[in-house]
Amino acid sequence: MSKIIASAAIRATHVLFKRAEKMLEKATAEKGKDFVFEFPDTAFYLPQIYAMTAFPVKTLADMKVALEMTRDMLQDEPDDKLWRPYLGEALDSGMATLFLEEIILALRYLNDEEPCEDPETGYVYNGFITDTIQRNLGIQLVDGRMPGFACIIGAAPDDDTAEKIVRELQEKNILTFLSGTAKDKSGKETNVTQQLLRKGVELGWESYIVPLGPDVEHTEYAASWSIRASMIFGGNKPGDYKAHLKYTKDRVFAFAMVLGELSDIIWSTGAGAIVMGYPAIADTDIPVIHPTGVCTYEHVEKELDHSKIVQRAFEIRGLKVTVAKPPIPVAFGPAFEGERIRKEDMFIEFGGQRTAAFEWVRTKELEDVEDGKITIIGTDVEKRFKEGGRMPMAIVMDVAGRKMQNDFEAIIERKFHHNINEAQGLWHMGQRDIVWMRISNQAYKDGITLEHFGIIQGTMTKNRFKAIVDKVEVTIYVDEEDVLKLQDEARAIYKERDHRLQGLNDEAVDTYYSCLLCQSFAPSHVCVISPERLGLCGAYNWLDCKAAFEIDPTGGNQPIQKEAVLDAKSGRWEGVDKYLQANSAGAIESLNLYTIMDNPMTSCGCFECIVAIVPEANGIMLVQRGHTGMTPAGMKFSTLAGTVGGGTQNPGFMGIGVNFITSRKFLYADGGLKRIVWMTKNLKERLAEDFKPRADEEGVPNLIDMIADETVAEDSEQLMEYLAKVNHPALEMDPMF
């Protein structure tokens, strides 16, 4: 490693140490050493420090201890004449830099200086990345929609180049973090966030472009986010630094892209990134760093063509990204799913209770479908298709295939939402006959027409379901009379499907399905999905897995033969146990699907909801991802989640998909719905329509009103008072253990 680089990295660490020390002394003098600090919505204290050392920083006094840890990691300040730097010393300084940056950012939070506001644009940066956001992204991390992560530090030579680089990352579904500041080719201090805002690019989690802050130190938010994946999904314990570094190198597909001249702090932060296994690619002429077995830090080429920098980053990180794009005149990919089209930006809209609109997939014989045909049926379509307008719309897709089944129609329909939203400038909400769609003014200027809705649906349906769909024909109706007539036919089919699926239960099938997608992040976790128990992420039900297996017989959803019943009440089968033993690397020997008290389902970390026992109430509580308040268990969601994930079985605690709550098999062996003594108000409102009929079946019609929420109880004492007041049935049930 170059002496210049190593010296810069070590020099920066000393600068950061002095800054952190001064800030901490000031905070301690003002607030006292016992002042409690925590980043918002995390169970991992100061995550970088906690993961690497197992030391939980809870107070300013703890922060002082952590600061002294970095002192031990510091090397002597380099002397240009006498000192001879070594690679290990520079890399140690890199990890010390990440620790120090985390302390500095924590102290900024303590002083209400984070998240910070951009002085030029007024844009408020994201700041610390919460555990909830990490879990919300869980399913995208494991199903391939989000194949990697980029952290862009600095500024591009100009605004156009910044947009081109980020748009290319978006089209390849890469989540991009932005931090740092540099000079552009005009000599102006700026950053990629400001450059993108000047170009009108939409920023935020929905668009896969997340500005963390204007300083290099804000890069630590991305490092902290990635190290938590090792604890949340990987199940690696705090302090097991070797396991964490191996996990981030092998399973978190991240890289840094440094635009503009490199400062000492960039060098030192880059050294920390290299330790974590993340290569860094720069657009300036720098020495190439190749720590064997760790990672690389290199420029693209001396005569830089910025159009090559993304591809070069993929090559160095080893990312293989293939994106199926329909032949349309706008960009396409999951990064555009969160794009919002406001009324002032809208060219035209369909549905949303403004006009009639619905979507319908029909199974046909092969000879009855003309593959690739798109038909628009309506009068004066071109005249009615105008700025600020509204039109009815029915998208009717006829599909045929040798392996196509009627049960797959609803699955294909559900993908319509993603298919349309992944097109830049198109927006879709809802499904069946409650859809709402918009086209933006810019998409119309780029050439989007009604026909492209059919092209998108036809192309992506054949791509996503190529093993079961051989031919696709799409017809779009835009006259109200036609739409309403067909809508009545479609509703009759919707009702028939629902009736057919309601009769599907666990006893009616001899095959369950596994979901192994999360093993890319949680190696010992296996999700077992039955007709009455969907996946814990909420994204996969039994029919989804059945279709997925038909599409890809070697993929992440595999059939599990139930075989002999070992315990019907608890939900245990011989075949399921054998499958788990073979596919969890021996970590899990047995599973009971219908209880949390004995060998419950493992969790990867991206569950929608947590079930936790409340012993004093002889019942259980439910808290959904995103709830930040306290619960009667004495822990917030983020802390509870830290005990549930990582592919381990934890009796009394379990991650689930929200819709499992209203299943007849929900905690069947433990007493079912009547065991619920507390759930968040948000969950009550979300489940009310399906919960009340189930409560009627259980003989407690007013059960939902007897269940406490955060408005009446946030600790066990308040909970017990409320349960006694309403005479909750759990108080009279058999003991849970």
N, C-alpha and C positions, 0 to 999 in steps of 0.2 A: 504494500500500500504506500502511495506517495507520502513523503514526509510532510508536504504542504497540506494534504488532506487530513492526515492524522493530527497534525498540529492544530489545524482549524477546528476539528471536532473537539479536541481536548480543551482548547482555549474557550470555546463556546460553553462548555459544561461549567467551567469556572465562573464565567459571566452569569450564567443562569443560577448557579448556586448562591452567589452573592445577592442577586435580585430576590430570589426566593427567601433567603435568610432575612433580608431587610423587610420584606413584606410581612413575613411571619412575626417578626419582633413587633412591628407596628400593630398588627391585628391582636396579638396577645396582650399588649399594653392596653389596648382599647376595650377588649372583650373578656380578657381573662383566659388562662390556660385551659380551663374546663369547658370553654364554650364548645357546643356541639355543632358539627357541620356534616352535611351529607349532600351529595349531588342529587338532583331530582330523580325520583323513580328508579332507584337501583338498589339491589340487595348486596352490592359488592364494594361498598365504601368508596375508596379511591381504587378503581378496578385494576389499573396497571400494577400498582404497588401490592395490592391484595393478592392478585394472581401469582406474582413472582415470589412473594415473601411470606404470604399467609398472615401478614400483619394488617389488622383492620384499623384504619384511621377513622376514629369517631370524633375526636376532639382536637383542639389546637395543640394540646400537649402531645397527642399521638402524632400530629403532623411534624412536630419537632423531632420526634424519634425517627420518623421516616426521612426527614431531612438529613439527620446524622448518618443514616444508612448510605445515602448518596455520597457523603463525605468519604466513607470507606471505599467507595467505587472510583473516586477521583484519582487521576494520575497527577504527578507533579506537572506544573505548568511548563510547556515546552520552551527550551532555549534554542534558538535557531542555530547557535554555533556548536553547542555541545550535545544536545539531546538527539537520541536515535529512536524514533517511534516504532512501536510494534503493533501489529494488527489487533491483537487481543486487547491491548490497552485502549485503542481507539474505539473498539466495539463495546468495551465496558463503559466508556464515556458515553457512547450512544444510548445504552440502557439507562444510565444515570440521567441523561438528558430527558428521556421520557418520564422518569420519576419526577424530576424537577419541574418539567412543564405541567405535569398533573397537579403538583402542589400549587404552582403559580395560578393555574386556572381555577382551582378550588378556592384560593384566596380572592380571586376576582369575583367569583360567585358570592362569596361571603360579603364582599363590598358592593354587591348589586351592579357589578360591571360586566356581568355575563347574563344572558347572551347580549352581545354588543350590537350597536346600530352603526351602519355604514354612514359616515359623515357626508359623503357625496350624494348618495341616493336615498338615504333614510331607510334602506332595507335592514330588517332585523335578522341577523344571522341565526342559524339553528342552535348553536351552543352544544352543550352536552347531549349525547345520544342516549335516550333512556332504554331500560330493559324492555319496556313495552314495545317500543318501535322495533327492537331486535326480534322479539317474538312475533310481531305482526308480519315481519318479512320472512319468517321461518320457512313457510311453504315455498316461497319463491327461491329461497336459497337452495332448497333440496330438490325441486322438481325441474331444474334446468332453466327456468325462465330468467334467472339472474346468475349468469355463469361466472361473474367475477366483479371486482371492485377496483376503482381507480381513485387515487388521491392526487389532484392537480395542485401544485404549489407554485405560486408566483403569478406571472401574467404572460399572455401570448404577445407576439410582436404588434398585433393590431386586433381590433374587435372582430373582424371577419374571420381571422385565423382561429380565434378563441371559439367562435360559434361552430366553425367547421370541425374542430377537434371534438368538441363536446357532442355535437350532433352525431358524429361517427360512433362515439361511445354509446350514445342513446340507441342508435339503430341496432347496435350489437348487444343491447340489453345490459350494459355495464352500469352499475350504480357508481356515481361519481361524486366524490367529496372535494370541496374547494377550500383552500386556505392560502395564507401568505400574500405578499405583495412584491412586485418587481417593476422595473422600468420597461415600458414598451419601446418600440423602435424610434418614437419621437422624443424619448427621454422622460416621459411623464410617468410618475409613480401611480400604479393602478393595480388591479388584480382581475382574475378571470370573472369573479362575481360581478364587478362593475361592468366589465366588457360585455357580458351576456345580458345584463339589464339594459344596457344601451342598445342592444340588438333586439330587445323585446322578447327574449327567451323566458319561458315560464320556469321558475325555480321551485324546488321543494321535493319532498319524498315522492309525491305522485308522479313527478316527471323524471325521477332517478338522478336529479342534480341537486346536491345538498351543500350549500355554503356553510362552512363551520365557523369561520371568522377571518379577519383580515391579517392576522399575524401567523408566522410560521409555527408558533407554539400551539395554535389551534389544531394543527395536524394530530396532536396527541389525542383529540377526541376520536379520531378514526382508529388510532392504535388501541385505545381503551375499548372501543366498540368491538374490535376484532379479537382481543384477548378474552373478552367475555364469552365469545362463541365457544371457546375451549371449555369454560366452566358450565355454560348453559346447555349446550348441545353435546359436548364431548364428555361431560361428566368428570373432567380432570379436576383434581382437588387444589385449592389454594396452596401455594408453596411448592408444588411439583413443577418447577420452572422448566425442567427438561421436557416433560409431557406437553406443557403449554407451547413451548417454542417449536416442538415437532408438529403439534396440531396446527399452529398458525402457518407454518411452512407448507405442510402437506394438504391441508383441508380448507384453508381460507385463501382463496385465489385473488390476492390483492397485489397491486403494484403502485408505485409512485411515479408521477410524471412532473419533472421540475422544469418550468418554463422561465427563462431569464437567468441572469447572473446568480451564482450561488454565494450565499453568505456563510459565515462560520456556523450560525445556528442551523441553517439548512444542512450543512455537512454533518453536524452532530446529530440532528434529528434523523437524517438519512442513515447514519451508522446504526441508530436504534432500530430503524425499519429493516435494515439488512439482518440484524440479529434475529428479528422475528420472521425472517424468510421472505421479505418483500423486496423484489428488485426495484431499482430506481432508474429511470431513463430521462436524460436531460437533453435540451436542445442547444447546449453550448459545448464547446470543445473542452472536455475534461478528461483526466486520466481514467482509464477503465479499471475498476476494482473487482477482483474475482476471489473473494474468500472461499476457498474450496469447501464444498459441502454446505455452504450457507446461501449466498445469493450474489447478485451482481449489481453494479452501479455503473452505468455507461451512457455515453451520448449516442445519438443516432448516426450521424456522420458529420464530417467537417463542413461539407457544403449541404446544409440541412434543407430537406424538403419536408415541411411540416405535414404533408399529406401521408408521410410514411411513419410518423411517430407512433400512432396507435397500433399499426400492424407490427411494428418492431417491439412494442411493449408486450403484445400478445405472444410473440415468438419467444421472448426472454422468459415470460412467466409460464409458458407452456399451455396457454389457453387455446382451445379449439372451439371456435364459435361459428355455428352455422345458423343462419337466419332465413327462414322461408318467407318470401315477400311476394304478395300478389302483384300482378302488373297494374299498378295504380300510380298516379302522378304525385303522390306524397310519400313521406317517410313512413315506415311501418315497424312496430315492435312494441313489447310490453312497457317500455319506458314512456310511451305516450298514453297509457291507460288512464293515468290520473289527470290528464289534461282537462281543464274546464273551459267550456265555451259559454261565456256570459251573453246576455241578450244583446248588448251593444256590439259584440263580436260575431253575432250569428247571421248567417245568410238565410237559412231556412230551417224549420223544425217539423217533426212528425210525432204524433201521439202526445203523451204527457197530459192526458185529459183535455187537450186543446183540439185534437182531431182523433178519429178512430185509427188505431194501429195495433198490429199483432204480428207474431212470428210463428211459423208452423212447419214442422218437418214431417213429411209423409213417406212411408216405405212403399216402393213400387217394384214391379218386376223389371228385370234388366231390359227387356225389349220395349218397355214403356217410358224409358228415360233417354233423352237425347243429351249425351254428356257434353257439358260446357256451354249449353244454350242458356242465354239470359234474355228474358222477354219483359218488356215494360208494357203494361196494359192500362190505358187511360186516355181521356180526351184532353186536347190542348195542353199536353204535358209541358212543353217548352215555355208556353206563356204563363203557366201557373208556377213554374219552377223559377221563383224570382226572389230578390233580396227582401228580407224581412217577412217572408211568407210562411204559410203553414199548409201542409198537405196531409191527407190521410195516407196510410201506407200499410200494405200487407206484404210481407216477405214469405213466400211459400216455396219451400225447397223440397223437391222430389229426389229421393236417394234410392239407389239400388246397389246390391252387392250380394255375393254368394254367402257371406257370413253375416249379413245385416239382419237384425232382429227388431221387432216392434219396441222392445224394452229400451233400445238404444236411442230412440227418437228424442226423448226428453234430454238425454245427455248431450246429443248433438245440438239441440236447441239452446242449452245453457251456454254453449261455447259461442253463440252468436254475439253475446255481450262482449267477450274478449276480442273476437274477430274484428268488430267494428271499432271498439275503443283503441285498438292497437294502431289504427291509422291516424296519423297526425292530422288534426283538424276535424275529426269526426268524434262524436260523443254519443254514448248509449247508456241507458239506465233501464232497469227492470227486465222482465221476461214475459213470455206468453202474450196476454192481451193487455198488459199494463206497461208497455214499452214507451220510451221517450227518446228521440234521437235528434241530433242537431248537426248541421254542417257549418263550419266557420266561413267567414268572408274570405280568409286567406286560402282555405282549401278549395273554395269555388274558383278563386283566381288562378290557383295552380292547376285547375282542370278537372276537379271531382264532379261527377255526374251521378244521376240515379243508377245508371248501369253499373257503376263501380261498387254499389252496395251488393249487387248480385255477384260481381267478380270476386269481391273479398270473401263472401260467404262460400261460394263454390270452391275457390282455390284453397282456402284454409280448412274447409271441411274435408276435402280429399287429402290434404297434408296431415291433419291431425288424426284422421280416422282411416288412413290408407289401407289398413288390413281388413276393414269391414265394409268400406264404401268404395265401390268401383266406378259408379257413374253419378253425376249430380246435375240437376237442371233447376234453375231458379226462375221464378216468375214473380214480378213485382206489380202489385195492383195499387193504383193511386186515385181511383174514383170512389167516392164515399159509398155509393150503392153496392159496388162490387166488394169493397172491404167489409161492410157490415154483414152482407150475406155470407161471405166466407168465414167471418169471425164467429158466427153462430155454429157453423160446422166444426170449426177448430175447438170451440169451447166444449162441444159434445165429446170430442176426442180427449181433451184435457181431463174431463171428468171421468171418462172411461179409464184412462191411464191411472189416475189417482186411486180409483176403486181397486184396480188390479194390484197396485203396489201396497195398498193398505192390507191386503190379505197375505202379504209376504212376511213371514216371521222366521225366527231362528230354527224352529222345529221343522219348517217346510222344506229346508234344503239340507243336503248332506255335505256341502262344500262351503267353507268360509274363504276369505281372501286375506293375504298379508299385504301390508304396505311397507316396503323396505327403502323407500325413497330417502328417508331421514338418516339412513345409515351412513350417508356421505358425511354427515356431521355428528351423528350419535351412533357409533359402531355397534353397540349392543342392543339398541332399541328395535323392537318388532311390533308394529301395530297389527292387531287382529281385528278384522272388520266383518261383521255379520249383518244380516238384514235389519236387525234391531239395534245395532250399535255401529255408528259411523266412526270414521277416523277422528282422532283427538284434535286434529287441526281444523276439522269441520269442512274440509274441502273434498273428501272422498267418502262415498257411501258404497254399499255392497254392489249396486248396479254399475257404478263408476269403475270399480275394480274389475268386475266381470268384463266390461267393455275394454278396459285397459289391457287385460290379459289376452283378449282376442286380437287386439291391435299389436301387442308386442309380447309374445309368449315367453321371452327371456327377460322382460322388464321388471320393474319394482313391485308389481302386483301379481302375486302368485297364488294359485289355489291351495287350500289346506283341507285335506279330507278329515272330517271330524272323527270318524271311527267310533270306538266304544265310548259310551257315556260313563264318566267317572264320578261326576256329581252334577246332577241335573239342576238342582237349586242354585248352586254357586256358579254354574256355567263352566264346567271343566270336562274336556274330552281328551282321550288318549292321543289322537292324531295331532291335536293342537299342541300338546305338550312336547311330542316328538319333534314337531316342526320348529318350535321355539328353541329347543336344545340344539338343534342342528344349525339354526340361522342366527343365533345370538352369540356365537362363538362359545357356547356353554355357559354364558353368564346367567341365563334364565332357564330354569328347569320346569316350571309349572305356572299356569295362569288360570285364574278364575275371572270370567268376564262379568259376573253379576254382583261382585262385592268389592269393597275397598279394604276389608279387614284381613284378608288372607290371600297372599300372592296376587295383588291387583295388577292391572296393565302398567307397563313401563311408560315413560314419557320422554320424548326427544327434547322438548323445550318450546315447541310452537303450538301448544294446546290453546284452545279458546277460553277455557274455564278451568278452575281448580275446585275439586271436592275435598273438603277437609273435615275431619271428625271434631265435634265439640263435646268432649266427654261429659262435662257437667250437665249438659242439656240432653244427653242420650240421643244425640242426633248429629246431623252434618250441616255444614254451611257451604255456600256456593259463591265464588267471586270471579268475575270475568276479567280477562286481560284488558288493561287500560284503566281499571278502577284504582285510584291512588289513595283512597282513604284507609283508615284502620278497620280491622275486622275483629269479631269476638274471639278469634284464635290468638289475638295479641300480636299479629303480624299483618303487614300490608301484602298486597298481591306479589310485589317484587320479591319480598323475603320468602313468602310461601313457595314461590316458583323456584327459588334457589334450592329448595329441599325436594322438589318433585322431578326436575329434568335430569338429563344425562343418562337415560337408559337404565335406571335402577328401580327396583320395586320398593315402595315405601308404604307399608300398611297404614291405613288411616288417612292417606293423602293420595290424590290421583288427578292427572290432567285429563280432560274430556273435551269433546265437541259439544257445543251448547245444545244442539238438537237431541242429544242422547238423554237429556233431562226429562223429556216428555215421552220417552220410549217406555213400553211396558216392562222392559228388562232393566231399567235404571235401578241399580242397587237392589235388585229383586231379592237376593238372599239376605239383605240387611233390613228389609221392610219397605223399600221403595220410596215413593214420594212423601209418605208420612214422616220420614226421617228428616226432611228438610226443615230446619228451624230458623235459618237466616239465609237471605240472598240479597244481592244489591237491588236497589230500586230499578236500575236500568234493566237488569235481567227479568225482573217481574213484568215490566212493561213489554219487553221483547217476547216473552213466552206466554203472555196472558191468554191469547186466543187458543193455543193448543193445550195450555196447562189446565184450564177449567174443565174441559171434558174428561181429562184424565183424573182430575180430583173427584169428579162425579163418580167415575168408575171405582175409585178407591173408597167411596162412601163418605168423603169429607168435602162437600161442595164448596165450602168457604175456606178451604185450606190456604189459598194464596193470601187471604187477608190475615190468617193466623201466623204466617211466616214473617218474622221480623226483617227489617232492612236497616240501612245506615241512618235513616231518619228517626228511628226509635232506639237503636242500640248499636254501639260500636265497641262494647266490651262485654265480657261474660256476665257481669253482675246485672247490667241493664237488660241483657238478653233474657236471663232467667226470670226477672220481674215481669217482662212482657209475656213470656211463654206461660207463666202461671196465670196471668191476667186473662189471656185468651183461651186457657185450657188446651194447649197444643197437644195433639195425640202422642207425640214422641215421649212425653213425660210418663205415659202409662204403658209404653211398649217394653218388650223384653230388653235387658241390657245388651248393648252392642258388643261388649267383651267382658 
